[in-house]
């Protein structure tokens, strides 16, 4: 499968409490060829989407600091549900917190593709999506 064709078939869920970030991330994903992108405003909403549909998401892009259920609790829940897709953390938190999140994801055996500090960099995201292709 060609790279762009591969990206167009990925089912991606973006989880962030900021509408602006959700819309920006969706546009960036569409610019690089990802056409099946859904969004959730918090971890609880994302869990509902992950567990209610028969077709799994290939990749979840998740913020850390959100109301109701933050990114850390979200990762713990995802691990409980044994959801097998790739995970990308996208957050404005500091380096120490990003490393802590990556460590938690690895300890829960989640397929962590990487961590992207905000603002989102299109090239970094594209490289992480390619990384998922080779997993």
FENQUINOR-V230910 format. One record per pair of residues at least 6 apart in sequence whose ideal C-beta (glycine too) atoms are under 6 Angstrom apart, sorted by the first residue. I is the first residue (numbers start at 1). J is the second residue. Records with the same first field share a line. If there is no record, write none. Layout:
I: J / J
This chain:
4: 33
6: 133
7: 33 / 34
8: 33 / 35
10: 34 / 58
11: 36 / 57 / 58
12: 34 / 37 / 59
13: 38 / 57 / 60
14: 22 / 25 / 39 / 61
15: 40 / 46 / 62
16: 22 / 63
17: 41 / 42 / 66 / 67
22: 39
25: 120
26: 37
28: 122
29: 37
32: 126
40: 46 / 49
42: 66 / 68 / 69
43: 69 / 74
44: 68 / 69
47: 77
50: 83
57: 85
58: 85
59: 85 / 86 / 132
60: 85 / 87
61: 88 / 90
62: 71 / 89
63: 71 / 90 / 91
64: 71 / 91 / 93 / 101
75: 104 / 105
79: 108
86: 111 / 113 / 132
87: 105 / 110 / 112
88: 113 / 114 / 128
89: 101 / 115
90: 116
92: 118
98: 115
102: 112 / 115
105: 112
106: 112
113: 128 / 131 / 132
114: 128
116: 124
